[in-house]
Amino acid sequence: MQILINTDKNVDGNERAINYYTAELKRELDRFDDKITRVEVHFGDENGEKFGKNDKRCMLEVRLQKKQPIVVTDHAESPEKAFYHAVEKLKKVLNSTFEKMREY
């Protein structure tokens, strides 16, 4: 599973943060590892320099083998919270997707 982390100019994308998010994704998505080819994480700040409630965005795009990509997005007051909420959404979607595949 390849993991790519992208940030806009308003969200800190230092090496420590990238390593942390990469490790968390590997841990959280470990059971889907054989089905996922790539995960792209996109962090953004919707308001830029201005203050706003829930203006930090995390979008996760997951590429599955021989399937259409799955995309989930979450907004929160910090990139970390948006990330964790998006990961939880993603796990639910992946569980549902693979459960439907097993039924057919």
N, C-alpha and C positions, 0 to 999 in steps of 0.2 A: 504494500500500500504506500503510494507516494503521497506526501503531504506538502502543500504549498501554502504559505501564510503571506497575505498581502494587506498592507495598511495604506490609508491615505495620509496626507501630510499632517493631519491633526491628531493622529493616533500613533503613539510611540511603538515602533516596530524593531526594537533593539534585539540583539542576538539572544539575550537572556529570556525575553518574552517569547520569541519564536521557539526556542528550545522547550520552554514550559508548555506552550499550547500544543506543540508537536507531541510531547510526552503524554499530555492529557488525552489527546485524540487517540493515540495508540492504545492507551489503557481503556478508554471508554468504548472504543469500537473493535476491541480485540476479537470478539466472537464473530464479527463480520469480516475479518481480515482476508479470508480466502475469496470473498465475493466482491470486495471493493478494490478498484485499481488505483483511484486517485481521490484525494480530498483537497478541495481548495477552500481556504478561509479568507474572507474579505472583511476587514474591519474598517469602519468609517465613522466620522462625526458629522451628523446631518447639519449641524449649525455652525461648524467651524469654530471660530474664536468666541462666538456668543454662547451664553449659558442657556441651557434648555433641559427640561426634564425628559428623560428617556430619549436622548438624542444620539446615543452611541449605538451603532448598528453592527451586528455580526451576521454575515451570510455564509452558510456552509453549502458548498456544492459537492456532491458525491457522485463519482462515476462508478457505475457497476459494470461488471462483465456482461456484454451483449444486451444491455438495457439502456433506457433513457436516463439521463442524469436526474438526480433528486436534489432539490434546492429548498432549504429552510432559512428563515430570517427571523431575528429577534432584535428588539430595541430595549435598551435599559439605560440606567444612569451611569454605568461604567462599561468599558469593553469586556471586562471579566464576567460581569453578570450577564451581559448579552451573549457571550460565548457559552456559558454554562446552560442558559435557557435554550439556546439554539441546539446544543448537543442533545439535550433531553428531547426536544422536538424531533431531531434527526433519528434518535434511537427508536422512538415510537413509530415513525414512518418506515424505518428499515424493518422493524419487527412485523408491521402490517404487510409490507411488500413481500417479505420472504414467506410469511404465513399464507398469503394468497397464492404464491407460486407453488407451495407444497400441496395446496388443495387441488390444483389442476394437473 
